[in-house]
Amino acid sequence: MIIMCFDQLDNSNRLIPDKLIPVPTYQKYLEDGQVWQIASKYSLKFRASSTDRQAWLEFIIDNETVYSDVVTAGSEFDYYKDIRYKEYVDTNLTIFTTNISSVFLGQKDFIILKDSELLQQIS
């Protein structure tokens, strides 16, 4: 299945065919300001983009921003956390990771994420 996303319409609000971008369903499309509810208490928000094709992302747990970063196309967005056991600490355990496939600027700015993974903590 292919989902078609676009941000360009002609003056009559008809699609301009060469402006369509095929997005396979394993990728995630987010518009500026949109929140992706990844799991019950985990979400990712696309806050803004800049003219140099950078995107500001926030990783949110239980409605609280725990990490934010500015990313570019081709980079990764990763949230790490230390896990503590009796007399042992494991650092840099990846809780969430995603690859930034593309950053688009236009009437509606959007990004495309791929290969996203979430490690949920078991309570």
C-alpha positions as CSV (number, residue, x, y, z in Angstrom):
1,M,0.0,0.0,0.0
2,I,1.3,3.5,-0.9
3,I,0.1,6.6,0.9
4,M,0.4,9.8,-1.2
5,C,1.3,13.0,0.7
6,F,1.5,16.4,-0.8
7,D,1.8,20.1,0.1
8,Q,1.3,21.7,-3.3
9,L,-2.0,22.5,-4.9
10,D,-2.7,24.7,-8.0
11,N,-4.9,27.7,-7.7
12,S,-8.0,25.6,-8.1
13,N,-7.0,23.3,-5.2
14,R,-6.2,20.4,-7.6
15,L,-3.2,18.3,-7.1
16,I,-0.1,19.0,-9.2
17,P,0.8,15.4,-10.2
18,D,4.6,15.9,-10.2
19,K,4.5,17.2,-6.6
20,L,3.2,13.9,-5.2
21,I,5.6,12.0,-2.9
22,P,5.1,8.2,-2.4
23,V,5.4,7.2,1.3
24,P,5.5,3.5,2.1
25,T,3.4,2.7,5.2
26,Y,6.4,1.8,7.3
27,Q,7.3,5.5,7.3
28,K,5.7,8.2,9.4
29,Y,4.6,11.6,8.0
30,L,4.3,14.5,10.5
31,E,3.2,18.0,9.8
32,D,4.5,21.1,11.7
33,G,2.9,21.1,15.1
34,Q,1.6,17.5,14.9
35,V,2.0,15.0,17.7
36,W,2.5,11.3,16.9
37,Q,1.1,9.1,19.7
38,I,3.6,6.2,19.5
39,A,2.3,4.2,22.4
40,S,0.0,4.7,25.4
41,K,2.3,7.2,27.2
42,Y,4.9,7.9,24.6
43,S,4.7,10.6,21.8
44,L,6.8,12.6,19.5
45,K,6.0,16.2,18.5
46,F,7.3,18.0,15.4
47,R,7.6,21.5,16.8
48,A,9.0,23.5,13.9
49,S,11.3,23.6,10.9
50,S,13.8,26.2,9.6
51,T,14.8,27.5,6.2
52,D,18.0,25.4,6.4
53,R,15.8,22.2,6.4
54,Q,16.2,21.5,10.1
55,A,13.4,20.1,12.3
56,W,12.8,20.5,16.0
57,L,11.5,17.3,17.6
58,E,10.3,16.6,21.2
59,F,10.1,13.2,22.8
60,I,7.3,13.1,25.4
61,I,6.6,10.6,28.2
62,D,3.4,11.0,30.3
63,N,2.7,14.4,28.7
64,E,6.1,15.8,29.8
65,T,8.9,16.6,27.3
66,V,11.9,14.5,28.4
67,Y,14.1,15.3,25.4
68,S,14.2,17.6,22.4
69,D,16.7,18.0,19.6
70,V,17.1,19.8,16.2
71,V,17.7,17.3,13.4
72,T,18.3,17.3,9.7
73,A,17.4,14.9,6.9
74,G,19.7,11.8,7.0
75,S,20.2,12.1,10.8
76,E,18.8,10.1,13.8
77,F,16.8,11.2,16.7
78,D,17.5,9.1,19.8
79,Y,16.4,9.2,23.4
80,Y,18.6,7.4,25.8
81,K,18.2,6.6,29.5
82,D,20.4,5.2,32.2
83,I,19.1,2.0,33.8
84,R,20.2,1.3,37.4
85,Y,20.4,-2.0,39.0
86,K,21.9,-3.0,42.4
87,E,25.6,-1.9,42.1
88,Y,25.3,-1.7,38.3
89,V,24.4,1.0,35.8
90,D,23.8,0.5,32.1
91,T,24.2,3.7,30.2
92,N,22.9,4.7,26.9
93,L,20.0,2.3,26.7
94,T,18.0,3.5,23.7
95,I,14.3,4.0,24.6
96,F,13.3,5.6,21.3
97,T,15.1,5.9,17.9
98,T,14.0,7.1,14.5
99,N,15.7,8.1,11.2
100,I,14.9,11.4,9.7
101,S,14.3,10.5,6.0
102,S,13.3,14.0,4.8
103,V,12.5,17.5,5.9
104,F,10.2,19.5,3.5
105,L,9.4,23.2,3.5
106,G,6.4,24.6,1.8
107,Q,2.8,25.7,2.5
108,K,2.8,23.0,5.1
109,D,6.2,21.9,6.5
110,F,6.5,18.2,7.1
111,I,9.0,15.5,7.9
112,I,9.2,11.8,7.0
113,L,10.5,9.4,9.6
114,K,11.5,5.8,9.0
115,D,12.8,2.8,11.0
116,S,11.3,4.0,14.3
117,E,11.6,1.8,17.4
118,L,10.4,2.2,20.9
119,L,11.5,0.2,23.9
120,Q,8.6,0.4,26.4
121,Q,9.4,0.1,30.1
122,I,7.5,-2.7,31.8
123,S,5.9,-1.7,35.1
